[in-house]
Amino acid sequence: MKRIDKNSRRSRAVVVGNMVYLGGQVATDKAADIRVQTRETLHKIDELLTEAGSSRDKLVSATIWLKTMDDYEGMNEIWDSWIDPENPPTRACGEVRMADDDFRVEIIATAMI
């Protein structure tokens, strides 16, 4: 088992065997709109997958939390341009109360290595 970017509370990713499990990733710019926050979040996912020895075309599943379903279309616009259409993961998307009210999207992902 390999833990990536850990502290006493969490690891941003954990590699177990040939799988990598990413914790919830959020944007850096909390003042940005849904498109920018989604783009930043997916960039973080790309970085973690690369560090773990994987990539977005090996995604198995993704869970997407939105602050409001009003952001669904904007998030999907960025998601659809990022995801490998030949290898889409399973996906769930829902509206939740975020830990920080400025976050508009949080994405949890699992991928093969």
C-alpha positions, -999 to 999 in steps of 0.1 A, spaced: 0 0 0 12 35 -9 -3 67 5 1 98 -16 2 133 -1 -9 123 34 -12 141 67 -26 130 100 -62 133 88 -62 120 52 -44 108 21 -52 124 -12 -48 90 -28 -41 55 -18 -26 28 -40 -36 -8 -32 -24 -35 -56 -33 -24 -91 -60 2 -80 -57 38 -69 -84 54 -47 -86 92 -47 -102 111 -19 -125 140 -27 -107 166 -49 -118 203 -50 -107 234 -68 -80 258 -56 -100 290 -66 -130 289 -44 -143 321 -60 -144 307 -95 -175 295 -114 -184 259 -119 -165 255 -151 -132 268 -137 -137 248 -104 -144 216 -124 -113 222 -146 -91 227 -116 -105 197 -98 -99 174 -129 -64 188 -132 -57 177 -96 -71 143 -104 -48 140 -135 -18 149 -113 -27 123 -86 -34 96 -112 0 103 -129 18 101 -95 1 68 -88 11 54 -122 -24 57 -138 -44 80 -161 -79 91 -168 -84 64 -194 -81 39 -166 -108 54 -144 -132 28 -130 -156 51 -112 -163 87 -102 -186 103 -77 -193 139 -83 -208 162 -56 -223 195 -66 -232 224 -44 -263 228 -65 -277 209 -94 -280 242 -112 -242 236 -120 -248 202 -136 -247 215 -172 -216 236 -166 -198 207 -148 -207 183 -176 -194 206 -203 -159 204 -187 -163 167 -177 -173 157 -213 -142 175 -228 -119 158 -202 -131 122 -201 -119 96 -226 -152 88 -245 -138 54 -254 -133 45 -217 -159 63 -195 -161 53 -159 -192 45 -139 -204 78 -124 -228 91 -98 -236 128 -93 -256 144 -66 -262 177 -47 -247 179 -13 -239 205 13 -202 212 9 -177 213 38 -168 249 26 -197 268 11 -175 283 -16 -167 249 -32 -191 242 -61 -178 207 -70 -160 178 -54 -149 146 -73 -139 112 -58 -124 88 -83 -111 52 -85 -88 39 -113 -67 9 -123 -30 12 -126 
